[in-house]
Amino acid sequence: MDDALIVISLLLVAAAATTSVLVRDPARQALTLSLLGLTLAVLFTVLQAPDVALSQLAVGSGLTPMLVLLSVRKVRRRGRSEQAGERKPR
């Protein structure tokens, strides 16, 4: 039974990682990165490493995707403000 759980968890991690790589939109990449962090936390729990799983939940599922989303938001705002600045006559 344990081996089946490990194999299922590894397949979920592989699917989530592949999806994260194939997605092109940065906002969607952040969401798939969060999903990858959740699946890794499940894998670590199955492998009886709860401390690593909790760290993965905090950093991999929460903090890293949030930083990516905030960075994308800031870059998009900066790009819009620069485009709006170029359109105004001087």
Distance bins in CASP14 RR format, pairs under 12 A and 6 or more apart:
PFRMAT RR
TARGET T0000
AUTHOR 0000-0000-0000
RMODE 2
METHOD distances of the structure
MODEL  1
1 7 0 0 0 0 0 1 0 0 0 0 0
1 8 0 0 0 0 0 1 0 0 0 0 0
1 46 0 0 0 0 0 1 0 0 0 0 0
2 8 0 0 0 0 0 1 0 0 0 0 0
2 9 0 0 0 0 0 1 0 0 0 0 0
2 46 1 0 0 1 0 0 0 0 0 0 0
2 47 0 0 0 0 1 0 0 0 0 0 0
2 48 0 0 0 0 1 0 0 0 0 0 0
3 9 0 0 0 0 0 1 0 0 0 0 0
3 10 0 0 0 0 0 1 0 0 0 0 0
3 46 0 0 0 0 0 1 0 0 0 0 0
3 47 0 0 0 0 0 1 0 0 0 0 0
4 10 0 0 0 0 0 1 0 0 0 0 0
4 11 0 0 0 0 0 1 0 0 0 0 0
4 46 0 0 0 0 0 1 0 0 0 0 0
5 11 0 0 0 0 0 1 0 0 0 0 0
5 12 0 0 0 0 0 1 0 0 0 0 0
5 42 0 0 0 0 1 0 0 0 0 0 0
5 43 0 0 0 0 1 0 0 0 0 0 0
5 45 0 0 0 0 1 0 0 0 0 0 0
5 46 1 0 1 0 0 0 0 0 0 0 0
5 47 0 0 0 0 1 0 0 0 0 0 0
5 48 0 0 0 0 0 1 0 0 0 0 0
6 12 0 0 0 0 0 1 0 0 0 0 0
6 13 0 0 0 0 0 1 0 0 0 0 0
6 42 0 0 0 0 0 1 0 0 0 0 0
6 43 1 0 0 1 0 0 0 0 0 0 0
6 44 0 0 0 0 0 1 0 0 0 0 0
6 45 0 0 0 0 0 1 0 0 0 0 0
6 46 1 0 1 0 0 0 0 0 0 0 0
6 47 1 0 0 1 0 0 0 0 0 0 0
6 48 0 0 0 0 0 1 0 0 0 0 0
7 13 0 0 0 0 0 1 0 0 0 0 0
7 14 0 0 0 0 0 1 0 0 0 0 0
7 43 0 0 0 0 0 1 0 0 0 0 0
7 46 0 0 0 0 1 0 0 0 0 0 0
8 14 0 0 0 0 0 1 0 0 0 0 0
8 15 0 0 0 0 0 1 0 0 0 0 0
8 39 0 0 0 0 0 1 0 0 0 0 0
8 42 0 0 0 0 1 0 0 0 0 0 0
8 43 0 0 0 0 1 0 0 0 0 0 0
8 46 0 0 0 0 1 0 0 0 0 0 0
9 15 0 0 0 0 0 1 0 0 0 0 0
9 16 0 0 0 0 0 1 0 0 0 0 0
9 37 0 0 0 0 0 1 0 0 0 0 0
9 38 0 0 0 0 0 1 0 0 0 0 0
9 39 1 0 0 1 0 0 0 0 0 0 0
9 40 0 0 0 0 1 0 0 0 0 0 0
9 41 0 0 0 0 1 0 0 0 0 0 0
9 42 1 0 1 0 0 0 0 0 0 0 0
9 43 1 0 1 0 0 0 0 0 0 0 0
9 44 0 0 0 0 1 0 0 0 0 0 0
9 45 0 0 0 0 1 0 0 0 0 0 0
9 46 1 0 1 0 0 0 0 0 0 0 0
9 47 0 0 0 0 1 0 0 0 0 0 0
9 49 0 0 0 0 0 1 0 0 0 0 0
9 53 0 0 0 0 0 1 0 0 0 0 0
10 16 0 0 0 0 0 1 0 0 0 0 0
10 17 0 0 0 0 0 1 0 0 0 0 0
10 39 0 0 0 0 1 0 0 0 0 0 0
10 40 0 0 0 0 0 1 0 0 0 0 0
10 42 0 0 0 0 0 1 0 0 0 0 0
10 43 1 0 0 1 0 0 0 0 0 0 0
10 44 0 0 0 0 0 1 0 0 0 0 0
10 46 0 0 0 0 1 0 0 0 0 0 0
10 47 0 0 0 0 1 0 0 0 0 0 0
11 17 0 0 0 0 0 1 0 0 0 0 0
11 18 0 0 0 0 0 1 0 0 0 0 0
11 39 0 0 0 0 1 0 0 0 0 0 0
11 42 0 0 0 0 0 1 0 0 0 0 0
11 43 0 0 0 0 0 1 0 0 0 0 0
11 46 0 0 0 0 0 1 0 0 0 0 0
12 18 0 0 0 0 0 1 0 0 0 0 0
12 19 0 0 0 0 0 1 0 0 0 0 0
12 35 0 0 0 0 1 0 0 0 0 0 0
12 36 0 0 0 0 1 0 0 0 0 0 0
12 37 0 0 0 0 0 1 0 0 0 0 0
12 38 0 0 0 0 1 0 0 0 0 0 0
12 39 1 0 1 0 0 0 0 0 0 0 0
12 40 0 0 0 0 1 0 0 0 0 0 0
12 41 0 0 0 0 0 1 0 0 0 0 0
12 42 1 0 0 1 0 0 0 0 0 0 0
12 43 1 0 0 1 0 0 0 0 0 0 0
12 46 0 0 0 0 0 1 0 0 0 0 0
13 19 0 0 0 0 0 1 0 0 0 0 0
13 20 0 0 0 0 0 1 0 0 0 0 0
13 35 0 0 0 0 0 1 0 0 0 0 0
13 36 1 0 0 1 0 0 0 0 0 0 0
13 37 0 0 0 0 1 0 0 0 0 0 0
13 38 0 0 0 0 1 0 0 0 0 0 0
13 39 1 0 1 0 0 0 0 0 0 0 0
13 40 1 0 1 0 0 0 0 0 0 0 0
13 41 0 0 0 0 0 1 0 0 0 0 0
13 42 0 0 0 0 1 0 0 0 0 0 0
13 43 1 0 1 0 0 0 0 0 0 0 0
13 44 0 0 0 0 0 1 0 0 0 0 0
13 46 0 0 0 0 0 1 0 0 0 0 0
13 47 0 0 0 0 0 1 0 0 0 0 0
13 56 0 0 0 0 0 1 0 0 0 0 0
14 20 0 0 0 0 0 1 0 0 0 0 0
14 21 0 0 0 0 0 1 0 0 0 0 0
14 36 0 0 0 0 0 1 0 0 0 0 0
14 39 0 0 0 0 1 0 0 0 0 0 0
14 40 0 0 0 0 0 1 0 0 0 0 0
14 43 0 0 0 0 0 1 0 0 0 0 0
15 21 0 0 0 0 0 1 0 0 0 0 0
15 22 0 0 0 0 0 1 0 0 0 0 0
15 32 0 0 0 0 0 1 0 0 0 0 0
15 35 0 0 0 0 1 0 0 0 0 0 0
15 36 0 0 0 0 1 0 0 0 0 0 0
15 39 1 0 0 1 0 0 0 0 0 0 0
16 22 0 0 0 0 0 1 0 0 0 0 0
16 23 0 0 0 0 0 1 0 0 0 0 0
16 29 0 0 0 0 0 1 0 0 0 0 0
16 31 0 0 0 0 0 1 0 0 0 0 0
16 32 1 0 0 1 0 0 0 0 0 0 0
16 33 0 0 0 0 1 0 0 0 0 0 0
16 34 0 0 0 0 1 0 0 0 0 0 0
16 35 1 0 1 0 0 0 0 0 0 0 0
16 36 1 0 1 0 0 0 0 0 0 0 0
16 37 1 0 0 1 0 0 0 0 0 0 0
16 38 1 0 0 1 0 0 0 0 0 0 0
16 39 1 0 1 0 0 0 0 0 0 0 0
16 40 0 0 0 0 1 0 0 0 0 0 0
16 41 0 0 0 0 0 1 0 0 0 0 0
16 42 0 0 0 0 0 1 0 0 0 0 0
16 43 0 0 0 0 0 1 0 0 0 0 0
16 60 0 0 0 0 0 1 0 0 0 0 0
16 61 0 0 0 0 0 1 0 0 0 0 0
17 23 0 0 0 0 0 1 0 0 0 0 0
17 29 0 0 0 0 0 1 0 0 0 0 0
17 32 0 0 0 0 1 0 0 0 0 0 0
17 33 0 0 0 0 1 0 0 0 0 0 0
17 35 0 0 0 0 1 0 0 0 0 0 0
17 36 1 0 1 0 0 0 0 0 0 0 0
17 37 0 0 0 0 1 0 0 0 0 0 0
17 39 0 0 0 0 1 0 0 0 0 0 0
17 40 0 0 0 0 1 0 0 0 0 0 0
17 43 0 0 0 0 0 1 0 0 0 0 0
18 32 0 0 0 0 1 0 0 0 0 0 0
18 35 0 0 0 0 0 1 0 0 0 0 0
18 36 0 0 0 0 1 0 0 0 0 0 0
18 39 0 0 0 0 0 1 0 0 0 0 0
19 28 0 0 0 0 1 0 0 0 0 0 0
19 29 0 0 0 0 1 0 0 0 0 0 0
19 31 0 0 0 0 1 0 0 0 0 0 0
19 32 1 0 1 0 0 0 0 0 0 0 0
19 33 0 0 0 0 1 0 0 0 0 0 0
19 34 0 0 0 0 0 1 0 0 0 0 0
19 35 1 0 0 1 0 0 0 0 0 0 0
19 36 1 0 0 1 0 0 0 0 0 0 0
19 39 0 0 0 0 0 1 0 0 0 0 0
20 26 0 0 0 0 0 1 0 0 0 0 0
20 28 0 0 0 0 1 0 0 0 0 0 0
20 29 1 0 0 1 0 0 0 0 0 0 0
20 30 0 0 0 0 1 0 0 0 0 0 0
20 31 0 0 0 0 1 0 0 0 0 0 0
20 32 1 0 1 0 0 0 0 0 0 0 0
20 33 1 0 1 0 0 0 0 0 0 0 0
20 34 0 0 0 0 1 0 0 0 0 0 0
20 35 1 0 0 1 0 0 0 0 0 0 0
20 36 1 0 1 0 0 0 0 0 0 0 0
20 37 0 0 0 0 1 0 0 0 0 0 0
20 38 0 0 0 0 0 1 0 0 0 0 0
20 39 0 0 0 0 0 1 0 0 0 0 0
20 40 0 0 0 0 0 1 0 0 0 0 0
20 60 0 0 0 0 0 1 0 0 0 0 0
20 64 0 0 0 0 0 1 0 0 0 0 0
20 65 0 0 0 0 0 1 0 0 0 0 0
20 68 0 0 0 0 0 1 0 0 0 0 0
21 28 0 0 0 0 0 1 0 0 0 0 0
21 29 0 0 0 0 1 0 0 0 0 0 0
21 32 0 0 0 0 1 0 0 0 0 0 0
21 33 0 0 0 0 0 1 0 0 0 0 0
21 36 0 0 0 0 1 0 0 0 0 0 0
22 28 0 0 0 0 0 1 0 0 0 0 0
22 29 0 0 0 0 1 0 0 0 0 0 0
22 32 0 0 0 0 1 0 0 0 0 0 0
23 29 1 0 1 0 0 0 0 0 0 0 0
23 30 0 0 0 0 1 0 0 0 0 0 0
23 31 0 0 0 0 1 0 0 0 0 0 0
23 32 1 0 1 0 0 0 0 0 0 0 0
23 33 0 0 0 0 1 0 0 0 0 0 0
23 35 0 0 0 0 0 1 0 0 0 0 0
23 36 0 0 0 0 0 1 0 0 0 0 0
23 68 0 0 0 0 0 1 0 0 0 0 0
24 32 0 0 0 0 0 1 0 0 0 0 0
25 31 0 0 0 0 1 0 0 0 0 0 0
25 32 0 0 0 0 1 0 0 0 0 0 0
25 68 0 0 0 0 0 1 0 0 0 0 0
25 69 0 0 0 0 0 1 0 0 0 0 0
25 72 0 0 0 0 1 0 0 0 0 0 0
25 76 0 0 0 0 0 1 0 0 0 0 0
26 32 0 0 0 0 0 1 0 0 0 0 0
26 33 0 0 0 0 0 1 0 0 0 0 0
26 65 0 0 0 0 0 1 0 0 0 0 0
26 67 0 0 0 0 0 1 0 0 0 0 0
26 68 1 0 0 1 0 0 0 0 0 0 0
26 69 0 0 0 0 1 0 0 0 0 0 0
26 70 0 0 0 0 0 1 0 0 0 0 0
26 71 0 0 0 0 1 0 0 0 0 0 0
26 72 1 0 1 0 0 0 0 0 0 0 0
26 73 0 0 0 0 1 0 0 0 0 0 0
26 74 0 0 0 0 0 1 0 0 0 0 0
26 75 0 0 0 0 1 0 0 0 0 0 0
26 76 0 0 0 0 1 0 0 0 0 0 0
27 33 0 0 0 0 0 1 0 0 0 0 0
27 34 0 0 0 0 0 1 0 0 0 0 0
27 65 0 0 0 0 1 0 0 0 0 0 0
27 66 0 0 0 0 0 1 0 0 0 0 0
27 68 0 0 0 0 1 0 0 0 0 0 0
27 69 1 0 0 1 0 0 0 0 0 0 0
27 70 0 0 0 0 0 1 0 0 0 0 0
27 71 0 0 0 0 0 1 0 0 0 0 0
27 72 1 0 1 0 0 0 0 0 0 0 0
27 73 0 0 0 0 1 0 0 0 0 0 0
27 75 0 0 0 0 0 1 0 0 0 0 0
27 76 0 0 0 0 1 0 0 0 0 0 0
28 34 0 0 0 0 0 1 0 0 0 0 0
28 35 0 0 0 0 0 1 0 0 0 0 0
28 65 0 0 0 0 0 1 0 0 0 0 0
28 68 0 0 0 0 0 1 0 0 0 0 0
28 69 0 0 0 0 0 1 0 0 0 0 0
28 72 0 0 0 0 0 1 0 0 0 0 0
29 35 0 0 0 0 0 1 0 0 0 0 0
29 36 0 0 0 0 0 1 0 0 0 0 0
29 64 0 0 0 0 0 1 0 0 0 0 0
29 65 0 0 0 0 1 0 0 0 0 0 0
29 68 1 0 0 1 0 0 0 0 0 0 0
29 69 0 0 0 0 1 0 0 0 0 0 0
29 71 0 0 0 0 0 1 0 0 0 0 0
29 72 0 0 0 0 1 0 0 0 0 0 0
30 36 0 0 0 0 0 1 0 0 0 0 0
30 37 0 0 0 0 0 1 0 0 0 0 0
30 60 0 0 0 0 0 1 0 0 0 0 0
30 61 0 0 0 0 0 1 0 0 0 0 0
30 62 0 0 0 0 1 0 0 0 0 0 0
30 63 0 0 0 0 0 1 0 0 0 0 0
30 64 0 0 0 0 1 0 0 0 0 0 0
30 65 1 0 1 0 0 0 0 0 0 0 0
30 66 1 0 0 1 0 0 0 0 0 0 0
30 67 0 0 0 0 1 0 0 0 0 0 0
30 68 1 0 1 0 0 0 0 0 0 0 0
30 69 1 0 1 0 0 0 0 0 0 0 0
30 70 0 0 0 0 1 0 0 0 0 0 0
30 71 0 0 0 0 1 0 0 0 0 0 0
30 72 1 0 0 1 0 0 0 0 0 0 0
30 73 0 0 0 0 0 1 0 0 0 0 0
31 37 0 0 0 0 0 1 0 0 0 0 0
31 38 0 0 0 0 0 1 0 0 0 0 0
31 61 0 0 0 0 0 1 0 0 0 0 0
31 62 0 0 0 0 0 1 0 0 0 0 0
31 64 0 0 0 0 0 1 0 0 0 0 0
31 65 1 0 0 1 0 0 0 0 0 0 0
31 66 0 0 0 0 0 1 0 0 0 0 0
31 68 0 0 0 0 1 0 0 0 0 0 0
31 69 0 0 0 0 1 0 0 0 0 0 0
31 72 0 0 0 0 0 1 0 0 0 0 0
32 38 0 0 0 0 0 1 0 0 0 0 0
32 39 0 0 0 0 0 1 0 0 0 0 0
32 61 0 0 0 0 0 1 0 0 0 0 0
32 64 0 0 0 0 0 1 0 0 0 0 0
32 65 0 0 0 0 1 0 0 0 0 0 0
32 68 0 0 0 0 0 1 0 0 0 0 0
33 39 0 0 0 0 0 1 0 0 0 0 0
33 40 0 0 0 0 0 1 0 0 0 0 0
33 56 0 0 0 0 0 1 0 0 0 0 0
33 59 0 0 0 0 0 1 0 0 0 0 0
33 60 1 0 0 1 0 0 0 0 0 0 0
33 61 0 0 0 0 1 0 0 0 0 0 0
33 62 0 0 0 0 1 0 0 0 0 0 0
33 63 0 0 0 0 0 1 0 0 0 0 0
33 64 1 0 0 1 0 0 0 0 0 0 0
33 65 1 0 1 0 0 0 0 0 0 0 0
33 66 0 0 0 0 0 1 0 0 0 0 0
33 67 0 0 0 0 0 1 0 0 0 0 0
33 68 1 0 0 1 0 0 0 0 0 0 0
33 69 0 0 0 0 1 0 0 0 0 0 0
33 72 0 0 0 0 0 1 0 0 0 0 0
34 40 0 0 0 0 0 1 0 0 0 0 0
34 41 0 0 0 0 0 1 0 0 0 0 0
34 56 0 0 0 0 0 1 0 0 0 0 0
34 57 0 0 0 0 0 1 0 0 0 0 0
34 58 0 0 0 0 0 1 0 0 0 0 0
34 59 0 0 0 0 0 1 0 0 0 0 0
34 60 1 0 0 1 0 0 0 0 0 0 0
34 61 1 0 1 0 0 0 0 0 0 0 0
34 62 1 0 0 1 0 0 0 0 0 0 0
34 63 0 0 0 0 0 1 0 0 0 0 0
34 64 0 0 0 0 1 0 0 0 0 0 0
34 65 1 0 1 0 0 0 0 0 0 0 0
34 66 0 0 0 0 1 0 0 0 0 0 0
34 67 0 0 0 0 0 1 0 0 0 0 0
34 68 0 0 0 0 1 0 0 0 0 0 0
34 69 0 0 0 0 1 0 0 0 0 0 0
35 41 0 0 0 0 0 1 0 0 0 0 0
35 42 0 0 0 0 0 1 0 0 0 0 0
35 60 0 0 0 0 0 1 0 0 0 0 0
35 61 0 0 0 0 1 0 0 0 0 0 0
35 62 0 0 0 0 0 1 0 0 0 0 0
35 65 0 0 0 0 1 0 0 0 0 0 0
36 42 0 0 0 0 0 1 0 0 0 0 0
36 43 0 0 0 0 0 1 0 0 0 0 0
36 56 0 0 0 0 1 0 0 0 0 0 0
36 57 0 0 0 0 0 1 0 0 0 0 0
36 60 1 0 0 1 0 0 0 0 0 0 0
36 61 0 0 0 0 1 0 0 0 0 0 0
36 62 0 0 0 0 0 1 0 0 0 0 0
36 64 0 0 0 0 1 0 0 0 0 0 0
36 65 0 0 0 0 1 0 0 0 0 0 0
37 43 0 0 0 0 1 0 0 0 0 0 0
37 44 0 0 0 0 1 0 0 0 0 0 0
37 45 0 0 0 0 0 1 0 0 0 0 0
37 52 0 0 0 0 0 1 0 0 0 0 0
37 53 0 0 0 0 1 0 0 0 0 0 0
37 54 0 0 0 0 0 1 0 0 0 0 0
37 55 0 0 0 0 0 1 0 0 0 0 0
37 56 1 0 1 0 0 0 0 0 0 0 0
37 57 1 0 0 1 0 0 0 0 0 0 0
37 58 0 0 0 0 0 1 0 0 0 0 0
37 59 0 0 0 0 1 0 0 0 0 0 0
37 60 1 0 1 0 0 0 0 0 0 0 0
37 61 1 0 1 0 0 0 0 0 0 0 0
37 62 0 0 0 0 1 0 0 0 0 0 0
37 63 0 0 0 0 0 1 0 0 0 0 0
37 64 0 0 0 0 1 0 0 0 0 0 0
37 65 0 0 0 0 1 0 0 0 0 0 0
38 44 0 0 0 0 0 1 0 0 0 0 0
38 45 0 0 0 0 0 1 0 0 0 0 0
38 53 0 0 0 0 0 1 0 0 0 0 0
38 56 0 0 0 0 1 0 0 0 0 0 0
38 57 1 0 0 1 0 0 0 0 0 0 0
38 58 0 0 0 0 0 1 0 0 0 0 0
38 60 0 0 0 0 1 0 0 0 0 0 0
38 61 1 0 1 0 0 0 0 0 0 0 0
38 62 0 0 0 0 1 0 0 0 0 0 0
38 65 0 0 0 0 0 1 0 0 0 0 0
39 45 0 0 0 0 0 1 0 0 0 0 0
39 46 0 0 0 0 0 1 0 0 0 0 0
39 53 0 0 0 0 0 1 0 0 0 0 0
39 56 0 0 0 0 1 0 0 0 0 0 0
39 57 0 0 0 0 0 1 0 0 0 0 0
39 60 0 0 0 0 0 1 0 0 0 0 0
39 61 0 0 0 0 1 0 0 0 0 0 0
40 46 0 0 0 0 0 1 0 0 0 0 0
40 47 0 0 0 0 0 1 0 0 0 0 0
40 49 0 0 0 0 0 1 0 0 0 0 0
40 52 0 0 0 0 1 0 0 0 0 0 0
40 53 0 0 0 0 1 0 0 0 0 0 0
40 54 0 0 0 0 0 1 0 0 0 0 0
40 55 0 0 0 0 0 1 0 0 0 0 0
40 56 1 0 1 0 0 0 0 0 0 0 0
40 57 0 0 0 0 1 0 0 0 0 0 0
40 59 0 0 0 0 0 1 0 0 0 0 0
40 60 1 0 0 1 0 0 0 0 0 0 0
40 61 0 0 0 0 1 0 0 0 0 0 0
40 64 0 0 0 0 0 1 0 0 0 0 0
41 47 0 0 0 0 0 1 0 0 0 0 0
41 49 0 0 0 0 1 0 0 0 0 0 0
41 50 0 0 0 0 1 0 0 0 0 0 0
41 51 0 0 0 0 0 1 0 0 0 0 0
41 52 0 0 0 0 1 0 0 0 0 0 0
41 53 1 0 1 0 0 0 0 0 0 0 0
41 54 1 0 0 1 0 0 0 0 0 0 0
41 55 0 0 0 0 1 0 0 0 0 0 0
41 56 1 0 1 0 0 0 0 0 0 0 0
41 57 1 0 1 0 0 0 0 0 0 0 0
41 58 0 0 0 0 1 0 0 0 0 0 0
41 59 0 0 0 0 0 1 0 0 0 0 0
41 60 0 0 0 0 1 0 0 0 0 0 0
41 61 1 0 0 1 0 0 0 0 0 0 0
41 62 0 0 0 0 0 1 0 0 0 0 0
42 49 0 0 0 0 0 1 0 0 0 0 0
42 50 0 0 0 0 0 1 0 0 0 0 0
42 52 0 0 0 0 0 1 0 0 0 0 0
42 53 1 0 0 1 0 0 0 0 0 0 0
42 56 0 0 0 0 1 0 0 0 0 0 0
42 57 0 0 0 0 1 0 0 0 0 0 0
42 61 0 0 0 0 0 1 0 0 0 0 0
43 49 0 0 0 0 1 0 0 0 0 0 0
43 50 0 0 0 0 0 1 0 0 0 0 0
43 52 0 0 0 0 1 0 0 0 0 0 0
43 53 0 0 0 0 1 0 0 0 0 0 0
43 56 0 0 0 0 1 0 0 0 0 0 0
43 57 0 0 0 0 0 1 0 0 0 0 0
44 50 1 0 0 1 0 0 0 0 0 0 0
44 51 0 0 0 0 1 0 0 0 0 0 0
44 52 1 0 1 0 0 0 0 0 0 0 0
44 53 1 1 0 0 0 0 0 0 0 0 0
44 54 0 0 0 0 1 0 0 0 0 0 0
44 55 0 0 0 0 1 0 0 0 0 0 0
44 56 1 0 1 0 0 0 0 0 0 0 0
44 57 0 0 0 0 1 0 0 0 0 0 0
44 60 0 0 0 0 0 1 0 0 0 0 0
44 61 0 0 0 0 0 1 0 0 0 0 0
45 51 0 0 0 0 0 1 0 0 0 0 0
45 52 0 0 0 0 1 0 0 0 0 0 0
45 53 1 0 1 0 0 0 0 0 0 0 0
45 54 0 0 0 0 1 0 0 0 0 0 0
45 55 0 0 0 0 0 1 0 0 0 0 0
45 56 0 0 0 0 1 0 0 0 0 0 0
45 57 0 0 0 0 1 0 0 0 0 0 0
46 52 0 0 0 0 0 1 0 0 0 0 0
46 53 0 0 0 0 1 0 0 0 0 0 0
47 53 0 0 0 0 1 0 0 0 0 0 0
47 56 0 0 0 0 0 1 0 0 0 0 0
49 55 0 0 0 0 1 0 0 0 0 0 0
49 56 0 0 0 0 1 0 0 0 0 0 0
50 56 0 0 0 0 0 1 0 0 0 0 0
50 57 0 0 0 0 0 1 0 0 0 0 0
51 57 0 0 0 0 0 1 0 0 0 0 0
51 58 0 0 0 0 0 1 0 0 0 0 0
52 58 0 0 0 0 0 1 0 0 0 0 0
52 59 0 0 0 0 0 1 0 0 0 0 0
52 60 0 0 0 0 0 1 0 0 0 0 0
53 59 0 0 0 0 0 1 0 0 0 0 0
53 60 0 0 0 0 0 1 0 0 0 0 0
53 61 0 0 0 0 0 1 0 0 0 0 0
54 60 0 0 0 0 0 1 0 0 0 0 0
54 61 0 0 0 0 0 1 0 0 0 0 0
55 61 0 0 0 0 0 1 0 0 0 0 0
55 62 0 0 0 0 0 1 0 0 0 0 0
55 63 0 0 0 0 0 1 0 0 0 0 0
55 64 0 0 0 0 0 1 0 0 0 0 0
56 62 0 0 0 0 1 0 0 0 0 0 0
56 63 0 0 0 0 0 1 0 0 0 0 0
56 64 0 0 0 0 0 1 0 0 0 0 0
57 63 0 0 0 0 1 0 0 0 0 0 0
57 64 0 0 0 0 0 1 0 0 0 0 0
57 65 0 0 0 0 0 1 0 0 0 0 0
58 64 0 0 0 0 1 0 0 0 0 0 0
58 65 0 0 0 0 0 1 0 0 0 0 0
58 66 0 0 0 0 0 1 0 0 0 0 0
59 65 0 0 0 0 1 0 0 0 0 0 0
59 66 0 0 0 0 0 1 0 0 0 0 0
59 67 0 0 0 0 0 1 0 0 0 0 0
60 66 0 0 0 0 1 0 0 0 0 0 0
60 67 0 0 0 0 0 1 0 0 0 0 0
60 68 0 0 0 0 0 1 0 0 0 0 0
62 68 0 0 0 0 0 1 0 0 0 0 0
62 69 0 0 0 0 0 1 0 0 0 0 0
62 70 0 0 0 0 0 1 0 0 0 0 0
63 69 0 0 0 0 0 1 0 0 0 0 0
63 70 0 0 0 0 0 1 0 0 0 0 0
64 70 0 0 0 0 0 1 0 0 0 0 0
64 71 0 0 0 0 0 1 0 0 0 0 0
65 71 0 0 0 0 0 1 0 0 0 0 0
65 72 0 0 0 0 0 1 0 0 0 0 0
66 72 0 0 0 0 0 1 0 0 0 0 0
66 73 0 0 0 0 0 1 0 0 0 0 0
67 73 0 0 0 0 0 1 0 0 0 0 0
67 74 0 0 0 0 0 1 0 0 0 0 0
68 74 0 0 0 0 0 1 0 0 0 0 0
68 75 0 0 0 0 0 1 0 0 0 0 0
69 75 0 0 0 0 0 1 0 0 0 0 0
69 76 0 0 0 0 0 1 0 0 0 0 0
70 76 0 0 0 0 0 1 0 0 0 0 0
70 77 0 0 0 0 0 1 0 0 0 0 0
71 77 0 0 0 0 0 1 0 0 0 0 0
71 78 0 0 0 0 0 1 0 0 0 0 0
72 78 0 0 0 0 0 1 0 0 0 0 0
72 79 0 0 0 0 0 1 0 0 0 0 0
73 79 0 0 0 0 0 1 0 0 0 0 0
73 80 0 0 0 0 0 1 0 0 0 0 0
74 80 0 0 0 0 0 1 0 0 0 0 0
74 81 0 0 0 0 0 1 0 0 0 0 0
75 81 0 0 0 0 0 1 0 0 0 0 0
75 82 0 0 0 0 0 1 0 0 0 0 0
76 82 0 0 0 0 0 1 0 0 0 0 0
76 83 0 0 0 0 0 1 0 0 0 0 0
77 83 0 0 0 0 0 1 0 0 0 0 0
77 84 0 0 0 0 0 1 0 0 0 0 0
78 84 0 0 0 0 0 1 0 0 0 0 0
78 85 0 0 0 0 0 1 0 0 0 0 0
79 85 0 0 0 0 1 0 0 0 0 0 0
79 86 0 0 0 0 0 1 0 0 0 0 0
80 86 0 0 0 0 0 1 0 0 0 0 0
80 87 0 0 0 0 0 1 0 0 0 0 0
81 87 0 0 0 0 0 1 0 0 0 0 0
81 88 0 0 0 0 0 1 0 0 0 0 0
82 88 0 0 0 0 0 1 0 0 0 0 0
END
